């Protein structure tokens, strides 16, 4: 236990001193393994972990889903989503911010990345809201919080990582994220309504009086409906696996991008390069976390924590609440992928011992990780908004996201207390896998 605690402290120290997360985890994992087991076994561990953590067939979905999201984003579908949402719910006080949340949910359904969702929608939505007189705190917060939907509404890259790490059915995870994702959209819409009620100056009374054809706007969204329908419908219909679905989705997105007149070949090349760079970063973190995980396993911290939990006398739900608090605290200093890879190998055996469903726990973890994306000081989506709109002060964004964080916490407590909310759909769609 002591060795594991020291390892975590050293890793956090490296990260605070701006050592890349993948490098920090790999160095601490290798160094700790050397101290506990010797140099030769540590070198063997590196070779084995490198092979086992990167040459995994299921991980093919990561670059393919990233490519799918990048292609659709590059083709400008985010603007069509925003305009459609604006036409249906934008004609009220705060309506454009609500439309932004809904559009982020739609974009997240085909993107799978919170950072990409926040960056893409920020370029479209924030200038539009500013033009109509929205306050910067509300407009920036709606995009930052709405961007977190990218890792909850399937297909989700983070869910894939969790599924691979815990050998949990990825299709069931995707299905389990749909209802909580819809609840998240509703919660964020209520956060917008509360913000506008609390400070009416944040949004104008009337917005956009021009008449637009809602049917014409809906027709522009056929690529989103087609790609999402093919990917998710194929998985749930048993036509193909999640790995095959990622390839089909990426191919469909590529065809759409090639036929989209505003996207040139040089743009597609840039998208491919960005996808390769993002995928390499993700695999580096996976490798570093795997090495760190081998060191932590060697310390026997899993058995120690399980014994502490059993001897504490805490009810199972009390243990879950402690984990939620820990995740929220970790979210202030770590990004989502690192949190998943660091904590799940430690917490997952405890969850199984307490009799909880691994699919439910995966959704709970993803939701708690979401909060970290908008929680200072390291909230990644906050910095994304700053990079998109550098003239908006960071404290303005932080002040605006507080109602959205409250909505997140209430939703997490609801899903934690009532697991059936997230489990009924996957159990309905995958009866044979239950």
N, C-alpha and C positions, 0 to 999 in steps of 0.2 A: 504493500500500500504506500509506504513512504517513498519508494523508488518511483512509483507511478506519479505521485503528487509532485515530486521534484521534476520529473520529466515534463509534466504539464506547465509548471512554473517557468522552466527554461524555455519551452516552446513559446509561451505567451510573451516572455521577455524578448525573444528574437523578433516576434511579430511586431511588438511595440516599437522596436528599433528599426522597423521597416525592412527586415529581411523577408524576401518573398516567402509566402506561406508554404509552398511546396518544399522549398529549400530548408526552411526552419524545421518542418516536421521530419523530413528525411534525415537531417543532421542529428536531431535529438533521438530519433528512433535508432539510427545506426550506432550513435555514441552510447546510448543506454544499453543496447544489446551487447556491445563490446564489454562494457563494465560488468554486466551480469553473467555473460556467457563466453567471453573471449573473442578474439579477432577473427579466427578462422570460421567459427559458427556464424558470426555476424556477416562475413563476406558471402557465405553460403545462403544466408537469409536474404541478402540483397538480390542475389541471382534468382532465387526461387520466387520472391515477391514480385520482382520485375516481370517475370514470365506470367505468374498467376494473376496479377492485378491488371495487366494491360492486354494480354492475349485472351480476352474473355469474349465469347461470341455475342453475348447479350449487350455488351458495351458498344456494339456497332451502331445502336440506335442514337448514341450521343451525337456524333458528328452529323448523322443524317437528319435528326430533328433540328439541330442547330442550322444546318444548311437550308432546310425547309423554311424555317422562320426567317432567315436572312433573305432568301429569295423573295418571299412574299412581302417582307418589309421594303426591300429595294424596289419592288414593282409599284409601290405607292398605295397598297390596299388600305393602309392605316387612315389615309385621308378619306376614302370612301366610307369606311366604318364610322368615322367621326361625323361626317355629314349626314349619314343615315340616322345615327343616334340623335343628332341635333334636331333633325326634322321631326322626330317622333316625340321627344321629351324635352326639347330645348326651349320651348315657348313658355317659360315660367321663371320666377326668380330662382336663380341658382341652377336653372335647367341645363345650361351649357356644361357646368361642372359635373352634373349628373350624367349627361351624355358622354363626357370624357371617361367616367368610370365604366359605363356600359361598353363603350368602344374599346377600352383597355381589356375588358373581359373577353370581348370578341376577338381581339388581336392575340390575347394570350392563348386562346383556343387553338391557334395555328402556329404560334411562335414557341411557346414553352420556356421562354427566358424572361425573367423579370427586368433585367437590365435593358435588354433589347426593347421590351414593351414600353418602359418608361422613357427611354431615349427617343424612340420613334414617335410615340404619341405626344411627347413634350414638344417636339418640333412643329407638330400640327396644331395641338390644342391650346398651348399657352399663348401664342400670338393672337389666336382668334378670341380668346377670353379677354386678353388685354385690350384688344380693339373695342370690345363691347363694354369696357369699364369694370371688369372684375378685379378684385384685389389680388395682389401677387401671392399672398399667403394661401388663399383658397385655390387659385389656379394651379400653383406649383404643387400643393399638397394633394390635390385630386389626381394629378398625374403620377406623383411619387407613390401614393397609396394604390392607385389603380394598377400601376405597374407590377405590384406584388402578385396580382392575379395570374401572371404568366407562369408561376411555378405551382399553382394550385389547380387551375382549370386544365384538364388534359388536352393534348399530350404534354407532359412535364418532364424536363430533363432531371430535376431533383428527384422526382418519384422513381425514375429509372435507376438512378444511383442507389437509392434506398432499396429498391427491389433486388438489384444485383447483390448488394452488400448483405441482405438478409434472406436471400432466396425466396422472396415473396412474389406472388403472381402479379406481374406488371399490369396486365389487363384489369385485374380486380382493383388495383390501386388507382388506375385511371378512372374506372367507374365510380369508385368511392369518393373521388375528388369533385364530381359534378355537383352534387347537392350542396356540400359546403362552399363550393365556388359560387353558386347562385346565392346562397345566404350571404357570402362576402360582398357580392355586388349590392345586394339589398342593404347591408349594413353600412357600406360606404355612401350609398345614396342618402341614407338617414343621417350620416355624419355631415354631408353637405347641407341637408335641410337644417340641421341643428346649428351649423356654423352661420348660415344665412339668417336664421331666426335670432341668434345671439348678436350678430353684427350685420344688419341689413346693408351697410355700406359695402360689404364684400361683393355684392352682386346687384346688377340693375334690376329694376322692376319689370321691364319688358325687354325682350330680346328678339332681334331679327324679324322684321315684319314681311319680308319677301316670301312669296308663295313658291313652293317647290313641289315637284311631283314625287310623292313618297314611293310610288310604285317604280318610278325610274331609278330612284336611289337604291331600292332593294335589288333591282336587276344588276346593279354594279357589284353586288356582294356575292354573286354566284360562285366566284373562285373560292371564297372562304367556305361557303356551304358545301361545295363539291369536295374540297380537300379534306375538311373536317369530317364530312360524311363518309368519304372513302376510307380514311384512316381509322376512325373510331368505329364506323359501321362494320368494317371488315374484321376488326378485332372482336367486337361483341357478337358478330354473326358467325364467328368461327371459320371465316374464310382464310385468314392468315394470322400469323403470330405478330407480336408487337415489333419484332425485328424486321419482318417482312413489310409490316405496315409503314415503318419509318422509311424504307427504301421506296415504296410506292408513293408515299407522301412527298418525299424529296423529288422524285421524278415528276409528279404532277405539278409541284411548285416550279420546277425548272421549265416545263412546257409553258406554263403560264407566264413566267418571266421572259422567255424567248419570244412569245407572241405579244408581249406588252410593248407598245410602241415607244414608251418613254425610257425603256431600259435598253442600253446598248451593250455590245459584247464586252467593252472595257469595264462596264459596270458589273457585269456578271463575273468577270475575272477578279475584280476587287472583292466581290462577295465571296468567291471561292477562297481567296487568300485570307480574308477575315475569318471565315469558317475554320480554315486550317489552323489559324493562330489561336482561336478560341478553344478548339478541340485539343490542341497541344497543351494549352494551359490547364484544361480540365484533367487530362490524363496525367500531367505532372503532379497535380494536387492529389489525385487518386493514388499515384505511386508513393508520394511522400507520406500520405495518411496511412497507407498499407504498411509501410516500414515502421511508422510510429505505433500502429496497432499491434505489430508483432512484438515490439518492446513492451507495450502495456500488457499484452497477454502473458508474457514471460513473468511479469511481476505478480500475477495471480490476483489482480485487483478485482476481477469479476466475482470470484468466490468471496473475497473480503466484503465487497459491497452487498452481495446477496445475503451474507451472514448478518451484516449490520441492519439491513432492512428487516430481516426476520426477527432479530432481537429487539428492534426499536419499538415494536408494538403498534406501529402506525397501520391504519387500514390501507388497503390497496389504493383507494382514491387519494389518500393523503400522500402516498409515494408519487402518484401521478402529478399532483399539485406541486410537489417539490421539484420534480423534473421540469415542469413548465416554468417555474421561477428561475431555475438554473439556465434553461434555454434563453429566456429573456435577457438574463445578465450576460450570457455568452454572446448574444446578438449585438451587444454594444461594442464588442471588440473583434468579432470574427464574421466573415461572410458565410453565406448559406451552405455552400458545398463543403467547406472545411468543417463546419459545425456537424453536418450529417455524418461525415466520414470519421470524425473524432469521437463523437458521443454514442452513435448507434451501436457500434460493437460492444460498448460497455453497458448500455442500458437495455439492449434487446434481450439478453438472457434473463434479466430481472423481470421484464415485461412478460416473457413466456412463463417464468416461474409463478408469477402472480395470476396467470390464467387469462391475460388480455389477448385480443385478436391482433396479430401483426399488421393486418391491413388497416385497421382502425388506428393503431399506433403510428403507422406511416403517415396517415393524413394529419394526425395531431402534430407530429413532428414538423411536417411541411408548413402547417399553419403557424406554429410558434416561430419557425425560422423566418416566415414572412415578416413578423414584427421586427426582426433584426434588420431587415432591409430599409426600414424607415425610422429606426431608433438611433439617435446620436450616441456617441460621436462618430461611429464607423458606418452608419446606415448607408449602404451602397447607393440606393436610389436617391438619397438626398444629394450625394455628390454628382450623380447623373444629371439631376435637374440643374445643379450649379454649372455643369459643363455645357448644357444646352442653352441655359439662360444665365450667363455669368453676372449680369447686372442685378440679379435677385439675391439679396443677402441670405446667408445660410440660416440666420436666426429667424428670418421671415418664413422660410420653408419649415423649420422645426416647429415654430408656433402654429403653423397651419395644419400639421399632421397630427396634433394631439387628439382631436376628436376621432380621427381614423384609427389611432392606436387603441383608444377606448373601445371602439367598435370591434377591433380585432380581439381584444381581451375577452369581451363578452361572448364573441363567437367561439373562441377556444374553450371557455368554460362550458358552453352549451354542448359542444361536440364531445368534450371530455366526460360530461355528466350523462349524456345520452348517446352512446356509441351507435345505436340503431340508425341514427340520422345518416351516418356515412356508410353503414354496412348493408342497408336493405337493398340498395341498387346492385352492388356487386354480387350479393347472394342471389338476387333475382336473375341476373344475366349469366352467372357462372355457377349454376347449381352443381355441376359435375366436379368443380374445383374446390367446393366447400367441404 
